[in-house]
């Protein structure tokens, strides 16, 4: 099992500002210069930790530049960014992580674009893995890495930490089965980014849309297991339910647009979700991301609760057909 405590990881990567400045200023060959792009919305404490983790990268592969894109926060993180010499702060008023990332892409000058979310921590070897893979595989244009849950207490997982350790951020499966990876851990050559085009807005699942557009153009996403970022688990079940509100609404709208017997297909999918926890017992028992009976029991209880919730909202949608009310807005109260 690979688990990470938030505070222990921060302690490991440190907050060495002089080291960060040294990294920013070291020149690299233009084709291998990495521009890191971070969308931000009302998460200044997480952003501080994210930037610290970028300042502690190993493997002699520094970021060429780091661009933070604030997306309408109550308080723009000028002070946070100012504490990290060389980091740039820009603003994007169109709500959504897609538009925020697009603004960062427009400002980036590196030949490689690395995307990470403000609430994530980069593993110390994150940039080295991205650069190394691109150098070794010049025909690869898009990379997706793994995402682990950053635990508050490494020795005692909460219910949501146990559940999300197994069921959140399954990037290997997304890449293999659906042709996309999450944009919180994404590496892209700048020319491929330009060819695929910008990320979509908040009305769609922009990571899936962008990755599948790239796949359709012949730019496959390649999974890199040791290209790792750490993401905190959601703090409450309501936050996890809000995530599924958005994803379910996007799936519903996509299926409805296909026409035909889409309502029947949706009802069949709803029934499948309702009974799906039973065969998942084996996955939980075998998972290497959690350990012990307690954590596996917590993961299964979390699975039961969230699958029941998903089935309820799916059933409501097929009759009310009010997906827009569920899709909401990215990180908006």
N, C-alpha and C positions, 0 to 999 in steps of 0.2 A: 504494500500500500504506500502511496505517496501522498502525505498530508502536509499542509503548511499552516503554521500559526501566523496570523497577521503580524503580531508584534515581533515574533522570532525572525521572520523574513526581513522586516524593516531593520532589526538589529543587525542582521547579516549584511544587508546591502549598504546600510549606513546612510549618512546624509553629508557626504564630503563635497562641499561646494567647489573647493579648489580643484579636486579631481574631476568634477563634472565640467568645469570650465576648460580644463586641459583636454578632456575628450572632445568637446565642441570644436576646439581650435586645431586639432590634428588634421592635416590634409589627407585625403584619400584619392585614389584614381577616380575621375568623374563618374565612370560607369558604375562604380561600386559605392558611391556616396549614398548614405541612407538618410532620408528625411522621415522623421517620426511625426505622425499626425495624431493629435489627441482631441476629440470633441469633449466639451465640458459643459455641464449644467448643474449648478448648485451643489457641487461636491468639492469644496476647497480642501478639506482635510484629506480626502482620498487623492486629490490631484497632487498634493504635496508628497504623499507617499509614492505615487506613480513616478513623479519626476526624480525622486531620490533613487528609485530602483533603476532608472535609466542612467543616472550618474554613477552607478556602481557596476556597469557592464564590464565583463571580463573578456578575454580572448583578443584584446588589442583591436577591437572593432567598435570605435566610438560612433555616435550619431553625427552625421554631417550637420544636421539642424533638427531642432525640436519645435514644432508649431502647435500651440494650444489654441483651439478655436472655441471661444465662449459662445454659447447658443441662447443668450438671453437670461443669464443668471440674475437673481435678485441683487447680488453684489459681484461685479466683474472681478476675477481673481488677480488684480494687478499686483498685490503684495506677494501672493504666492509665487507668481512667475518671476517677479523681480528678485526673489531669493535665489534663483538659479540662473547665473550668468549665461548668456547665449541663447536662452529660450525665448521664443517670440510669442506674443499674444495678439491674436486678431479676433474679430467678432463677426458672427453671422446671425442675422435677425430672423431668417426663415426657420421656423421650428423644425427640429428633427435631427437625428444623428447623421442622416445622409447628406442633407445640405451643409451641415457643419464640416463633414469630411471633405465635401467638394470644395469648400472654401479653402481648406488646408492644402488640398491638391493644387489649387490654382496658384498658391504661394510657394509651393515646394520647388526646390532646385536640384534635388538628388536624383540619381538614376534609378534608385530603389525607394519605394514608399512602404513604410512599416506603420500599420495602424494598431493602436491599442486604446482601450477605453480609460477614462479618468479614474475609475474605481478599481482598475487592475494594477497588479504589480508585475513587472517584467522579471523573469528569471535572469540571474546574472549572465547567462550565456545566450540570451534571447537574440540579440543582434548578431552575435558571432554565428549562430546557427543559420540565420537568414542569409547573411553574406556568404557563408561557406557553401550553402546549398546552391545558391545562384551561380557561384563561381564554378562549382563542380558540375552543374547542369545548365549550361547556357541556353538550352532549348526550353527550360521551364520558365513560365512567366508569372504564375500565381502560386503562393504557398499558404497553407493553413496549418497551424500548430495545435498543440494540446492545451487544454484549460483545466487547471486543478482548483479545487475550492480552498480558499485561504481561511483557516479556522481561527476563531478567537482564542480557543484553548486547544492546542494540538492534541491533547490527551483525552478530551471529552467532547465529542461532537454533539451539537444540538440536533433536533429533529430535522430542521431544514438543511443543515450542513450534511447530515448523513444522506438525506434524500437527494440533494443536488449533487453530491459526490458521485452518485450512480447515474442520475438521469439528466443532469444539466450539461450543456456544452459537449455533446458527444460528436466532436468534430470529425473523427475518423469515419463515423457512420454517415454524417451529413455529406462529406466529400465523396465517399464511395457510392452512396445510394441516391443522393439528390443533387450532386454536382455543385455544391457551394460550401463555404466555410463561414464561420462567424467573423464579423469585422472587428471584433475586439482583439483578434490575434491573426493578422493578415499581412502577408508580404507580397508586394506587386512590383514588377518592373514598370517604370514610368511610361514607357512606350505602350505596354499592354494596357495600362490604365487608360491612356488616351484612346486606344482602339476600342475598348469595351464601352467607354463613356461614363458619365457621372452616376453616382448613387441616386436612388429614388428618394422620394419624400416619405413623410410619416404615414401616408395612406397605404403603403405596402411594406412587406418585410424586405427592407432594402438590401440586406446581406444576401438573402436567397435570390432575389431578383437580379442583383449584380452578378453573383457567381454563375447563375444559370445562363445569363446573357453571354458571359465570357465562355462558358462551355459550348454554347451554341455556335460561337465564332471560332471554335477550335483551340481556345486557351484553357486547357484543363487545370483544375486546382490539384496541387500535389500535397499530400499529407506529410508533415515533418514532425515525428513524435517528440523529439527533444527540443522543439521550438515552443517553449512553455511560457504561459502567463498564469497568474493566480488571480482568481476572482472571488470576492466575498460572497457567501450565501446571502440570500434575501433574509431580512430580519423578521418578517412576519408572513403568515400564510396569505394575508391580504395582498402583499406585494407579489407573491407567486401567482395568485389568482389573477391579478391585473395583467401579468405577462401573458397568461393563457387567454384572457379576454382578447388581447390584441392578436395573438397568433390564430386563435379560432376564427375571429372575424375575417382576417386575411384569407384563411383557407376557405371559409364559407363563400366569400365574394368570388374567389377564383373558381370554385366548383359551380356556383350559380351561373357564371358567365359562360360555362361550357354548354349549357342548355341540355336538351334531351331529358333523360330520366335522372337529372341531378338531385332532385329531392329524395328519390329512393336511394341513390348512392349515399347521400348524406345521412339518411336514417340508418343504413347498414353500418356506416362508419361510427355513428353514435353508439349503436349496440356493441360494436367491437371494443370501443373505448371503455364502456361500462364493465365488460367482463375481462378486460385485459390484465388486471392485477394478478390473476391466478397463474398464468404461465410465466409471469415475471419473477416468481419466487426463485426460480433457478438462477436467473441473472443476478439477483441480489446475493444469493448464497455463494456465487462464484466470483463476485466483484473483488478486485484487488485494491479498490479505492477506499474501502471501509474494512473494519476488522471487528471481530467479536460478535456475540449474539446480540448485545445491546444495540450496537450501531446498525446491524442488519434488521433488527426489529423496528428501529426508528425509521429506517429507509422504507420498509414495507408499509408502515402506518402512514407515512407521508404520501406514498404512492396511492394507497387506498383513498385518502382524502382528496388528492388533486385529481385523480381519474374520475371520481364521483362528481366533483365540481365541473370538470370538463364535459361529462356526459349531460349534466343538467343544462348548461348553457348551449350546448349543441342542439339539444331537443327544443329549447326555447327559440333558437334562431330559425329553425326550419319552419316554424309557424309565424313568428313575428317578423322575420326577415329585416331586422334592424341592426345589421352588422356595424354600421357606422358608429352607433352609440357605444359599441364595445371597443372599437379600434382606438379611440381616444387620441392622445398625443404623447409623444416621447417625453418621459420625465416631466410631465406637466401635472400640477396638483389638480 
